[in-house]
C-alpha cells in the first residue's frame, strides 16, 4: 500500500457529531498497541501481533502517514481509519484503487462509531480526490463489516478464498468531480 498521492497531510481534523478524525500523536501509542495486540480486533485479520513486539517496534508516533486517521472520542483514541492505494492487492479489481480499512477497540463496538468515522473519512476523500473509486475487503464471516460495507454504499465485485476463509471485495462508486 502506498500514499494517496497529491493530498496535503495531515488535513485539518475532521469533526463529526461525536468523533474527531485526526493524525496520530505520541499519546496514541498505548491505544495502537492495544488495538494491534487485541485478539478480538484481529479475529478476521489473521490474528493479533505480540504485545512485546509492538512495544519494541512501534515508533513514538505510530501510523503517521497519509491516509491513516486516528478516531478520537472525547480526547482518546478508539480506532483507526485507513485509506491506502491498493498497489499490492491480491485481486486485480482492486489494484490502483484506494482501499478503506478500519480497526476499533472492542470497547467502542456497537455504538455506531465505525459507521460515523468511515462515512466522514469517505466524505473527506471525495472532496480531496473526487472521481476515485474506493474498495473494501473483508471476510464474509465478519457480519458487522459486511453490514457496514453495505451501509457505506459498497457493492460486491467478487468473492474469493484467501487466508483459509471466504473474502469479499466490494467497491464504492466514485463521486464525480465538481462540474464533471
C-alpha positions as CSV (number, residue, x, y, z in Angstrom):
1,X,0.0,0.0,0.0
2,X,1.3,3.5,-0.8
3,X,0.3,7.0,-0.2
4,X,-2.7,8.8,-1.6
5,X,-0.8,11.0,-3.9
6,X,-1.0,14.8,-4.0
7,X,-3.0,15.1,-0.8
8,X,-1.8,17.6,1.8
9,X,-1.2,15.7,5.0
10,X,-2.2,15.8,7.7
11,X,-5.5,17.6,7.0
12,X,-7.4,19.6,9.5
13,X,-9.1,17.4,12.0
14,X,-12.4,16.1,10.7
15,X,-15.2,16.6,13.2
16,X,-18.4,14.5,13.3
17,X,-21.3,14.7,15.8
18,X,-19.3,12.6,18.3
19,X,-15.8,12.0,16.9
20,X,-12.7,13.6,15.6
21,X,-10.6,12.1,12.9
22,X,-7.0,13.3,13.1
23,X,-3.4,12.4,12.5
24,X,-1.8,10.2,15.2
25,X,0.1,11.7,18.1
26,X,2.6,10.2,20.6
27,X,-0.3,10.0,23.2
28,X,-2.0,7.4,20.9
29,X,0.8,4.8,21.1
30,X,-0.7,2.8,24.0
31,X,-4.0,2.6,22.2
32,X,-2.2,1.4,19.0
33,X,-0.5,-1.3,21.0
34,X,-3.9,-2.4,22.4
35,X,-5.6,-2.3,19.0
36,X,-2.9,-4.2,17.2
37,X,-2.5,-6.8,20.0
38,X,-6.2,-7.5,20.5
39,X,-7.3,-11.0,19.6
40,X,-10.9,-9.7,19.3
41,X,-10.0,-7.0,16.8
42,X,-8.0,-9.4,14.7
43,X,-10.4,-12.3,14.7
44,X,-10.9,-11.8,10.9
45,X,-7.5,-10.3,10.2
46,X,-5.1,-13.2,10.6
47,X,-4.6,-12.8,14.4
48,X,-3.1,-10.2,16.7
49,X,0.5,-9.2,16.9
50,X,2.5,-9.9,20.1
51,X,2.3,-7.1,22.6
52,X,6.0,-7.2,23.5
53,X,6.9,-6.9,19.8
54,X,4.6,-3.9,19.3
55,X,6.1,-2.2,22.4
56,X,9.5,-2.7,20.9
57,X,8.8,-1.9,17.3
58,X,6.2,0.9,17.2
59,X,7.6,4.3,16.7
60,X,6.9,7.1,19.3
61,X,4.2,8.4,16.9
62,X,2.7,5.3,15.2
63,X,0.9,5.1,11.9
64,X,1.6,8.7,10.9
65,X,1.3,8.6,7.1
66,X,-1.2,10.0,4.6
67,X,-4.5,8.2,4.8
68,X,-4.2,7.0,8.4
69,X,-6.7,8.7,10.7
70,X,-7.0,8.2,14.5
71,X,-10.6,8.1,15.5
72,X,-10.8,10.1,18.7
73,X,-13.7,10.1,21.2
74,X,-13.6,12.6,24.0
75,X,-9.8,13.1,23.6
76,X,-8.9,9.4,23.5
77,X,-8.2,7.1,20.6
78,X,-10.8,4.4,20.0
79,X,-9.9,3.3,16.5
80,X,-8.1,3.9,13.2
81,X,-9.4,4.5,9.7
82,X,-7.1,3.7,6.8
83,X,-7.3,4.9,3.2
84,X,-4.4,3.5,1.2
85,X,-3.7,3.0,-2.5
86,X,-4.1,-0.8,-3.2
87,X,-0.9,-1.4,-5.2
88,X,-0.1,-4.9,-3.9
89,X,-3.6,-6.2,-3.6
90,X,-4.2,-9.9,-4.4
91,X,-7.3,-9.1,-6.6
92,X,-6.8,-7.3,-10.0
93,X,-10.1,-5.5,-9.5
94,X,-8.6,-3.6,-6.5
95,X,-5.2,-2.7,-7.8
96,X,-4.6,1.0,-8.0
97,X,-7.8,1.9,-6.2
98,X,-7.9,3.3,-2.7
99,X,-8.7,0.7,-0.1
100,X,-10.7,1.5,3.1
101,X,-9.8,-0.2,6.3
102,X,-10.7,0.3,9.9
103,X,-9.9,-1.0,13.3
104,X,-11.8,-0.2,16.5
105,X,-11.1,-1.1,20.1
106,X,-13.7,-3.7,21.4
107,X,-15.0,-1.2,24.0
108,X,-16.1,1.1,21.1
109,X,-18.0,-1.6,19.2
110,X,-21.8,-1.4,18.9
111,X,-22.2,2.3,19.2
112,X,-22.1,3.3,15.5
113,X,-18.6,4.8,15.7
114,X,-17.3,2.8,12.8
115,X,-20.3,4.0,10.6
116,X,-19.8,7.6,11.6
117,X,-16.0,7.6,11.2
118,X,-15.9,5.7,7.9
119,X,-18.6,8.0,6.4
120,X,-16.6,11.1,7.5
121,X,-13.4,9.7,6.1
122,X,-15.1,8.8,2.8
123,X,-16.6,12.3,2.6
124,X,-13.2,13.8,3.1
125,X,-11.8,11.5,0.4
126,X,-14.5,12.5,-2.1
127,X,-13.6,16.2,-1.6
128,X,-9.8,15.8,-2.0
129,X,-9.8,13.1,-4.7
130,X,-13.1,13.2,-6.5
131,X,-13.7,10.7,-9.2
132,X,-11.8,7.9,-7.5
133,X,-13.5,4.6,-6.6
134,X,-12.8,3.0,-3.2
135,X,-12.6,-0.7,-2.4
136,X,-13.0,-2.7,0.8
137,X,-12.1,-6.3,1.5
138,X,-13.5,-8.3,4.4
139,X,-14.2,-11.9,5.3
140,X,-17.8,-12.8,4.6
141,X,-17.9,-14.3,8.1
142,X,-17.4,-10.8,9.5
143,X,-21.1,-9.9,9.6
144,X,-20.5,-6.5,11.2
145,X,-18.1,-5.5,8.5
146,X,-20.3,-6.8,5.7
147,X,-23.2,-4.7,7.1
148,X,-21.0,-1.6,7.4
149,X,-19.8,-2.1,3.8
150,X,-23.4,-2.2,2.5
151,X,-24.4,0.8,4.6
152,X,-21.5,2.8,3.2
153,X,-22.5,2.0,-0.4
154,X,-20.1,-0.7,-1.3
155,X,-21.4,-3.4,-3.7
156,X,-19.9,-6.8,-4.3
157,X,-17.2,-7.1,-7.0
158,X,-16.2,-10.6,-6.2
159,X,-15.7,-13.3,-3.5
160,X,-12.5,-15.3,-3.3
161,X,-10.6,-17.6,-1.0
162,X,-7.6,-16.3,1.0
163,X,-6.2,-16.9,4.4
164,X,-8.3,-20.1,4.7
165,X,-11.6,-18.1,4.5
166,X,-14.0,-16.6,2.0
167,X,-13.2,-13.0,1.4
168,X,-15.5,-10.3,0.0
169,X,-14.3,-7.4,-2.2
170,X,-16.6,-4.5,-2.6
171,X,-16.4,-1.2,-4.4
172,X,-18.0,2.1,-3.8
173,X,-18.7,4.1,-7.0
174,X,-16.6,7.3,-7.4
175,X,-18.1,10.6,-6.7
176,X,-17.8,12.7,-9.9
177,X,-15.5,15.7,-9.7
178,X,-17.3,19.1,-9.4
179,X,-18.6,20.1,-12.9
180,X,-17.9,16.5,-14.1
